[in-house]
Amino acid sequence: MAHRACLLAPSLRARGVAAVVANGLWGACATYVVLLCAAPLVPALYAQGLGLDVTHASYTLGKGHLQAMFVGSFGLVFGNVLEATCRGLGRTKESLNCVVVAVLAAAVLDPLLMFGWGPFPKCGIAGAAIGAALAACLNVVLHLWALRDKCGVALRWTPPNLQMIKNMAAIGLPLASSGVVFTLVTIALGRVASGCGPHHLAAMSLGQKFEATAFTVCEGFRLACATLVGQWGGAGDQKAAKRAASTIVKTCILSVVPFAIVFFVMGSTGGGVIEAIAGGAGRADTQVVSAAALYLKWNSFALLFLAIEAVAEGAFTGAGNTLPVLVIGAACNVLRVPTAHYLAFSLGFGITGLWATIVGSQVVKAVLKWWWFKREVRGGKIKKAK
């Protein structure tokens, strides 16, 4: 909503943005309370969903890390609101500077807290989560400073405006719900991968780490699309909003083409490149590396449609209607589970059935979301600023 507040007259802009941000932070408080309540329950549910042994020592270590992440998510939820505000104001450079400093701080704090160097306590793997949480809090402080000194938006105590929070939730809740469904489905698919062989679960995790580079690029275009569609739509120019989204989706697709080619080549070489990156010859598990190569080869094509889906989601966010993201995303993601089971086990395709399910559903999701957005534009349904 910050990009809509930007359309106000200059004399009212700072107060309008500050009011929106303050209520966004109230929403962040509510989100943090929910995460705190979930912290004791999530590790066991996550492990059981993947079929992992909760009595193993590795589970205890993972549990400590995961719970520390949830408890320390204060800076993350507040930082998301402030970063979105900077994007809405068109001050992405200032936001990037804040994030870079925070990331560098995390890179320094993580090993200090994990290994107990110097005056820092030795926290083990949980130290990584603690360091990331402290860096996220630093990110919040830096963004507050940037909003005040660079954007002229000074935040003050404001009681919650329930109507404004409700309007924000109408946009954010479908996105959050879609993300939750995606996470639960990913856990269920992890169980399918494990059923095809334990090394496939590890390969899926390894492959997704490579994919994260392309996903980060898509995320940048998603946020850019949300900002531009929101600004043009808020000004009442539906055609300009559509042109912006169309230009961004083409640029995003072209940007991930190199990743798709690299991942396909990596998958076609039998895992040699993956092995070198994952630990070097003789140290990386050859079964995991070979399975990860197959995963990347299958999903290289899907990256093009991941780009389309990301930009479409950004367009819906800017248009102020994220319900289609939930409807299409939840339906396609949930259907992944029975489809993967059927192809992998009933028809006997094994892990290939799972990879085919992921790629096929990615194509369907992207096409449907982009089609629905174009339908919204033709109907003139992008919300104007009030």
C-alpha positions in Angstrom: 0.0 0.0 0.0 3.0 2.3 0.4 3.2 2.9 -3.4 -0.4 4.1 -3.3 0.3 6.6 -0.5 3.1 7.9 -2.7 0.5 9.3 -5.1 -0.7 11.8 -2.5 0.2 15.5 -2.6 3.8 16.1 -1.4 2.6 17.8 1.8 0.5 14.8 2.8 2.8 12.1 1.4 5.1 11.6 4.4 2.1 11.5 6.9 0.2 9.1 4.6 3.2 6.7 4.2 4.0 6.9 7.9 0.4 5.9 8.8 0.5 2.9 6.4 3.9 1.8 7.7 2.8 2.0 11.3 -0.2 -0.2 10.7 2.0 -2.5 8.7 4.2 -2.9 11.7 1.2 -3.7 13.9 0.4 -6.5 11.4 4.1 -7.6 11.7 3.6 -7.8 15.5 0.6 -10.1 15.0 2.7 -12.3 12.6 5.5 -12.5 15.1 3.2 -13.7 17.9 1.9 -16.4 15.5 5.4 -17.5 14.8 6.3 -17.7 18.5 3.3 -19.9 19.2 4.3 -22.2 16.3 8.0 -22.5 17.3 7.5 -25.4 19.8 5.4 -27.4 17.3 7.1 -26.9 13.9 10.3 -29.0 14.2 8.6 -32.3 15.1 5.9 -31.7 12.5 8.5 -30.9 9.8 10.6 -34.0 10.6 7.6 -36.3 10.7 6.3 -34.9 7.4 9.6 -35.8 5.8 9.7 -39.2 7.6 12.9 -38.4 9.5 13.8 -40.0 12.8 13.1 -37.6 15.6 15.2 -39.6 18.0 18.4 -39.0 16.0 21.0 -36.6 17.2 20.8 -34.6 14.0 17.1 -33.9 14.7 18.1 -32.3 18.1 20.5 -30.0 16.4 18.1 -29.1 13.6 15.3 -28.5 16.2 17.5 -26.0 18.1 18.3 -24.1 14.9 14.7 -24.0 13.7 13.3 -22.8 17.0 16.0 -20.1 17.3 14.9 -19.0 13.8 11.3 -18.7 14.8 12.0 -16.9 18.1 14.5 -14.5 16.3 12.1 -13.7 13.4 11.2 -10.4 15.0 13.7 -8.5 12.7 12.6 -10.5 9.7 8.9 -9.7 9.9 9.5 -6.0 10.7 12.2 -5.7 8.1 9.9 -7.0 5.4 7.4 -4.2 6.1 10.1 -1.5 5.9 11.8 -3.0 2.8 8.4 -3.0 1.1 7.9 0.7 2.1 11.3 1.6 0.5 10.3 -0.2 -2.7 6.9 1.5 -2.8 8.7 4.9 -2.5 11.0 4.0 -5.3 14.1 4.0 -2.9 15.3 0.6 -3.7 19.0 1.7 -3.7 18.8 2.8 -0.1 17.0 -0.5 0.8 19.7 -2.5 -1.0 22.4 -0.7 1.0 20.7 -1.6 4.3 20.3 -5.2 3.3 23.9 -5.5 2.2 25.2 -4.2 5.5 22.9 -6.6 7.3 24.0 -9.6 5.2 27.7 -8.7 5.9 26.9 -8.5 9.6 25.3 -12.0 9.5 28.3 -13.4 7.7 30.5 -12.1 10.6 28.1 -13.0 13.5 27.2 -16.5 12.3 30.7 -18.1 12.7 31.4 -16.1 15.9 28.3 -17.4 17.6 28.5 -20.9 16.1 32.1 -21.6 17.2 32.3 -19.3 20.2 35.2 -17.2 19.0 36.5 -14.4 21.2 34.0 -13.2 23.8 31.0 -14.8 22.0 29.3 -17.9 23.5 29.5 -21.2 21.6 26.0 -21.9 20.4 26.6 -24.5 17.8 24.3 -24.7 14.8 21.7 -22.5 16.6 24.3 -19.7 16.5 23.7 -19.3 12.8 20.0 -18.6 13.5 21.0 -16.2 16.3 23.4 -14.3 14.1 20.9 -14.0 11.3 18.3 -12.7 13.8 20.7 -10.0 15.1 21.5 -9.0 11.6 17.8 -8.8 10.7 17.3 -6.4 13.7 20.2 -4.3 12.4 18.4 -4.3 9.0 15.3 -2.9 10.8 17.3 -0.1 12.4 19.0 0.8 9.1 15.7 0.9 7.3 14.1 3.2 9.9 17.1 5.5 9.5 16.8 5.4 5.7 13.1 6.2 5.8 13.6 9.1 8.1 16.7 10.7 6.6 16.4 9.7 2.9 12.7 9.5 2.4 11.4 12.0 5.0 9.1 9.5 6.6 9.4 9.6 10.4 7.5 6.9 12.2 5.6 7.8 15.4 3.4 5.9 17.8 0.1 5.3 16.2 -2.7 3.1 17.5 -3.7 0.4 15.1 -6.2 1.3 12.5 -8.2 -2.0 12.1 -9.7 -1.0 8.7 -6.2 -0.2 7.3 -4.8 -3.5 8.7 -7.8 -5.3 7.2 -7.0 -3.8 3.8 -3.4 -4.9 4.1 -4.4 -8.4 5.2 -6.7 -8.7 2.1 -3.6 -8.3 0.0 -1.0 -10.1 2.1 -3.0 -13.0 3.6 -3.6 -14.8 0.3 0.1 -14.5 -0.5 1.1 -15.8 2.9 -1.5 -18.6 2.7 -0.1 -19.6 -0.7 3.4 -19.7 0.7 2.3 -21.9 3.6 0.5 -24.3 1.2 3.7 -24.4 -0.9 5.8 -25.2 2.1 3.5 -28.1 3.3 3.4 -29.5 -0.2 7.2 -29.4 -0.5 7.4 -31.4 2.7 5.0 -33.9 1.3 7.0 -34.1 -2.0 10.1 -34.6 0.1 8.5 -37.7 1.5 7.9 -38.9 -2.0 11.5 -38.3 -2.9 12.6 -40.2 0.2 10.4 -43.1 -0.8 12.3 -43.3 -4.1 15.6 -43.5 -2.1 17.0 -41.4 0.8 19.6 -39.9 -1.5 16.9 -38.3 -3.6 15.7 -36.2 -0.7 19.2 -34.9 -0.2 19.5 -34.3 -3.9 16.3 -32.3 -3.9 17.6 -30.1 -1.2 21.0 -29.7 -3.0 19.3 -28.9 -6.3 17.1 -26.3 -4.7 20.1 -24.5 -3.4 21.4 -24.1 -7.0 17.9 -23.0 -8.0 17.9 -20.4 -5.3 20.2 -18.2 -7.4 17.7 -18.0 -10.3 14.8 -17.6 -7.8 16.5 -14.6 -6.3 16.6 -13.0 -9.8 12.9 -13.7 -10.3 12.2 -12.3 -6.9 13.8 -9.0 -7.9 11.6 -8.8 -11.0 8.5 -9.7 -8.9 9.1 -6.8 -6.6 9.8 -4.5 -9.5 6.5 -5.5 -11.1 4.5 -5.1 -7.9 5.9 -1.5 -7.6 5.3 -0.4 -11.2 1.9 -2.0 -11.6 0.9 -0.5 -8.3 2.0 3.0 -9.2 0.5 2.9 -12.7 -2.7 1.2 -11.5 -2.9 3.7 -8.6 -2.8 6.5 -11.1 -5.6 4.9 -13.0 -3.6 4.0 -16.1 -4.4 0.4 -16.8 -2.6 0.2 -20.1 0.6 1.5 -18.7 0.3 -1.1 -15.9 -0.1 -3.9 -18.5 2.8 -2.6 -20.5 5.0 -2.5 -17.5 4.1 -6.1 -16.5 4.6 -7.3 -20.1 8.1 -5.7 -20.4 9.1 -7.0 -17.0 8.0 -10.6 -17.7 10.0 -10.7 -21.0 13.1 -9.3 -19.3 12.8 -11.8 -16.4 12.5 -14.7 -18.8 15.6 -13.5 -20.7 17.4 -13.1 -17.4 16.9 -16.7 -16.3 17.7 -18.3 -19.7 21.5 -18.4 -18.8 20.6 -20.2 -15.5 18.5 -22.7 -17.5 21.3 -23.4 -19.9 23.9 -23.8 -17.1 21.6 -26.1 -15.0 20.9 -28.2 -18.1 24.6 -28.5 -18.8 25.3 -29.3 -15.2 22.7 -32.0 -15.2 23.9 -33.4 -18.5 27.5 -33.8 -17.4 26.6 -36.5 -14.8 27.2 -34.3 -11.8 30.8 -33.4 -12.3 30.3 -29.7 -11.9 27.9 -30.3 -9.0 30.4 -32.6 -7.2 33.1 -29.9 -7.5 30.9 -27.3 -6.0 29.3 -29.5 -3.4 32.6 -30.7 -1.8 35.0 -31.9 -4.4 35.8 -35.3 -5.8 35.9 -38.1 -3.3 34.1 -36.1 -0.6 30.6 -35.6 -2.0 28.2 -38.5 -2.0 28.1 -39.7 -5.6 24.5 -40.9 -5.4 23.3 -37.6 -4.2 25.3 -35.7 -6.8 24.0 -37.8 -9.7 20.4 -37.5 -8.4 20.9 -33.7 -8.0 22.1 -33.6 -11.6 19.0 -35.2 -12.8 16.9 -32.8 -10.8 18.6 -29.8 -12.3 18.3 -31.2 -15.8 14.5 -31.6 -15.4 14.0 -28.3 -13.7 16.1 -26.2 -16.1 13.2 -25.8 -18.5 10.8 -25.0 -15.6 12.9 -21.9 -14.7 11.4 -20.0 -17.7 7.9 -20.6 -16.2 9.1 -19.7 -12.7 10.0 -16.3 -14.1 6.5 -15.9 -15.6 4.9 -17.0 -12.3 7.0 -14.6 -10.2 6.2 -11.6 -12.3 2.5 -12.5 -12.4 2.4 -12.6 -8.6 4.1 -9.2 -8.5 1.5 -7.9 -10.9 -1.3 -9.2 -8.8 0.3 -7.6 -5.7 0.6 -4.3 -7.4 -3.0 -4.6 -8.6 -4.2 -5.1 -5.1 -5.8 -8.5 -5.8 -3.7 -11.5 -4.6 -6.6 -13.9 -4.3 -5.8 -15.5 -7.7 -2.3 -16.2 -6.4 -3.8 -18.3 -3.6 -6.5 -20.0 -5.7 -4.2 -21.1 -8.6 -1.1 -21.7 -6.4 -2.9 -23.7 -3.8 -4.8 -25.8 -6.3 -1.8 -26.7 -8.5 0.5 -27.3 -5.5 -1.9 -29.5 -3.6 -2.5 -31.6 -6.8 1.3 -32.2 -7.0 1.1 -34.6 -4.1 -1.4 -37.2 -5.5 0.0 -36.8 -9.0 3.6 -37.4 -7.8 2.5 -40.5 -5.8 0.6 -41.9 -8.8 3.4 -41.4 -11.3 6.3 -42.4 -8.9 4.7 -45.5 -7.3 1.5 -46.6 -9.0 2.9 -46.3 -12.5 6.5 -47.1 -11.4 8.3 -44.1 -12.9 10.1 -43.5 -9.6 11.9 -40.2 -9.0 11.3 -39.2 -12.7 7.6 -39.1 -11.9 8.2 -36.6 -9.1 10.4 -34.4 -11.3 7.8 -34.5 -14.1 5.1 -33.5 -11.7 7.0 -30.5 -10.4 7.9 -29.3 -13.9 4.4 -29.8 -15.3 2.6 -28.1 -12.4 5.1 -25.2 -12.7 4.1 -24.7 -16.3 0.4 -24.8 -15.5 0.7 -22.4 -12.6 2.6 -19.8 -14.6 0.3 -19.9 -17.6 -2.8 -19.6 -15.5 -1.6 -16.8 -13.3 -0.4 -14.7 -16.3 -3.7 -15.4 -18.1 -5.7 -14.3 -15.1 -3.7 -11.1 -14.7 -4.3 -10.1 -18.3 -7.9 -10.8 -17.8 -7.9 -8.5 -14.8 -6.4 -5.7 -16.8 -8.8 -6.1 -19.7 -11.6 -5.8 -17.2 -10.1 -2.6 -15.7 -9.9 -4.2 -12.2 -6.6 -2.7 -11.1 -7.4 -0.7 -8.0 -6.9 3.1 -8.2 -5.4 5.1 -5.3 -8.0 6.7 -3.0 
